[in-house]
Amino acid sequence: MKGKLDPEERVLPQELPPYYQQTSDEPYDRHEYRFHLTNGESIMFKNYQEVQAKWFQTPDLFKSHIQILDKKTNKSKGGFK
């Protein structure tokens, strides 16, 4: 047989490749969140941290799902004339 037979030397690299931990310091605000309850009611949230906190504070019996919505933007009606 040719080559090394020790699997650790064949599979695992000696150094881990570089990776990104964070791409931007700007706040991420492209979505809004609607928290749906089992009774049909819903609550809107502007950021993920708030809806996540509400999810974990609500008993399983009352929570249904979280809907992710695109934020509405004001687009100007400019352009070519």
RONUGU-75703 format. One line per field, with one value per residue: residue number from 1; residue in one letter; x, y, z of N, C-alpha, C in turn. Coordinates in steps of 0.001 Angstrom, whole numbers, plus 500000, padded with zeros to 6 digits. Layout:
<sites>
resi = [NUM_...]
resn = [A_...]
n.u = [X_...]
n.v = [Y_...]
n.w = [Z_...]
ca.u = [X_...]
ca.v = [Y_...]
ca.w = [Z_...]
c.u = [X_...]
c.v = [Y_...]
c.w = [Z_...]
</sites>
This chain:
<sites>
resi = [1_2_3_4_5_6_7_8_9_10_11_12_13_14_15_16_17_18_19_20_21_22_23_24_25_26_27_28_29_30_31_32_33_34_35_36_37_38_39_40_41_42_43_44_45_46_47_48_49_50_51_52_53_54_55_56_57_58_59_60_61_62_63_64_65_66_67_68_69_70_71_72_73_74_75_76_77_78_79_80_81]
resn = [M_K_G_K_L_D_P_E_E_R_V_L_P_Q_E_L_P_P_Y_Y_Q_Q_T_S_D_E_P_Y_D_R_H_E_Y_R_F_H_L_T_N_G_E_S_I_M_F_K_N_Y_Q_E_V_Q_A_K_W_F_Q_T_P_D_L_F_K_S_H_I_Q_I_L_D_K_K_T_N_K_S_K_G_G_F_K]
n.u = [500837_500389_501110_499971_498595_497425_494509_494022_496090_495589_493037_492533_493459_496598_496542_493842_491726_491424_488569_485544_484278_482624_481054_480319_479996_477701_474234_471959_469143_467102_464745_461465_459545_456891_455250_453394_450627_448926_446228_445471_446193_448744_452026_454018_457515_460477_463150_465361_466354_464440_462110_463066_463555_460914_459885_461229_460284_457626_455222_455182_452634_451241_452563_452926_454298_457015_456960_458883_459372_459921_461334_459484_460282_460787_460578_461878_460218_461765_463984_464474_463300]
n.v = [498820_502259_505560_507380_505695_506518_507879_510416_512061_512232_513392_515614_519019_520696_523346_525531_526951_530505_532362_534309_536270_538415_540575_543222_546292_547699_548065_545379_545611_544755_543387_542903_541497_539268_537990_535226_534098_531262_531805_533338_535994_538507_539986_542739_543205_545167_544405_541541_540638_541430_539983_537420_537318_537550_535159_533182_533820_533243_530770_527437_526550_528776_529943_530184_530690_532531_535105_536300_539403_541544_544751_547713_550051_553466_554260_556453_558244_558874_558997_558294_560758]
n.w = [500000_499321_500551_503487_506266_508552_509670_510891_510055_507365_507078_508856_508731_509326_510175_510944_508469_507679_508796_508668_511282_511603_509346_509121_510968_511016_511932_511410_509629_507855_508013_509456_512131_512755_515395_515916_517742_519240_519546_517430_517463_516828_517137_516288_515683_515586_515598_515658_518139_520014_519260_519556_522324_523258_522229_523748_526267_526192_526953_525566_524881_523989_521805_518269_515628_514028_511752_509108_507743_504938_505310_504831_502417_501504_498349_495982_493362_491227_488415_484910_482569]
ca.u = [500000_501115_500516_499855_497400_496882_493433_494109_497028_495030_491784_492592_494558_497474_496055_492489_491704_490838_487142_485021_483382_481683_481338_480026_479610_476420_473110_471234_467752_466386_463504_460617_459130_455546_455170_452024_450201_447975_444853_445248_446776_450146_452731_455105_458790_461383_464453_465383_466604_463180_461213_463685_463294_459491_459717_461701_459506_456255_455071_454976_451200_450686_453278_452705_455470_457496_456968_459912_458841_460833_460992_458962_461162_460221_461328_461542_459657_462631_464396_464574_462068]
ca.v = [500000_503513_506668_507249_504972_507132_508755_511783_512825_512427_514131_516879_519910_521093_524645_525850_528066_531719_532518_535607_536259_539513_541248_544648_546824_548369_547238_544642_546015_544534_542658_543059_540168_539147_536858_534719_533303_530216_532314_534133_537329_538627_541157_543138_543597_545827_543748_540108_540397_541588_538866_536232_537370_537247_533731_532373_534146_532783_529322_526714_526418_529988_530448_529465_530826_533884_535411_537282_540299_542564_546103_548581_551186_554553_554403_557701_558013_559575_558175_558976_561424]
ca.w = [500000_499258_501284_504938_506669_509756_509187_511402_509241_506033_507076_509569_508335_510417_510642_510508_507520_508243_508569_509088_512425_511429_508083_509191_512272_510860_512387_510374_509816_506613_508242_510623_512560_513304_516315_515892_518889_518871_519577_516226_517597_516441_517647_515392_516286_514646_515510_515963_519554_520742_518974_520140_523762_523447_521931_524873_527459_526005_527097_524308_524642_523391_520629_517026_514764_513750_510325_508762_506718_504422_505760_503788_502154_500699_497103_495286_492037_490278_487295_483619_482100]
c.u = [500881_500387_500437_498545_496747_495796_493533_495035_496478_493847_491921_493745_495376_497041_494635_492539_491082_489336_486690_484105_482303_482055_481113_479681_478250_475293_472390_469751_466925_465034_462743_460061_457732_455484_453710_451767_449143_446533_444541_445801_448219_450707_453881_456337_459684_462744_464394_465562_465309_462240_461770_463441_461844_459218_460099_460935_458078_456181_454732_453504_450638_451388_453064_453959_455851_457565_457997_459413_459926_460374_460491_459902_460425_461079_460891_461047_460469_462971_464479_463242_462127]
c.v = [501243_504562_506382_506559_505573_508132_510188_512640_513087_513390_515514_517747_520307_522432_524847_527010_529297_531782_533863_535426_537322_540248_542745_545045_547516_547466_546594_544920_545835_543852_543178_541683_540221_537845_536424_533838_532296_530701_533211_535549_537318_539943_541455_543559_544176_545137_542321_539827_540488_540411_537562_536189_537012_535760_532879_532658_533618_531274_528653_526613_527596_530447_529544_529507_532299_534043_536503_538095_541249_543917_546910_549764_552224_554735_555694_557363_558783_558672_558986_559597_561645]
c.w = [500000_500077_502772_505282_507907_509348_509689_510551_507848_506033_507698_509079_509570_511006_510149_509518_508155_507923_509134_510284_512265_510154_508139_510617_512222_511368_511209_510563_508549_506811_509458_510933_513152_514100_516407_517111_518444_518874_518381_516299_517120_516968_516689_516196_515200_514551_516055_517447_520367_520511_519548_521652_524050_523216_523141_526167_527391_526175_525752_523923_523851_522113_519422_516148_514631_512236_510071_507575_506233_504937_504583_503638_501323_499462_496419_493878_490992_489116_486033_483246_480627]
</sites>
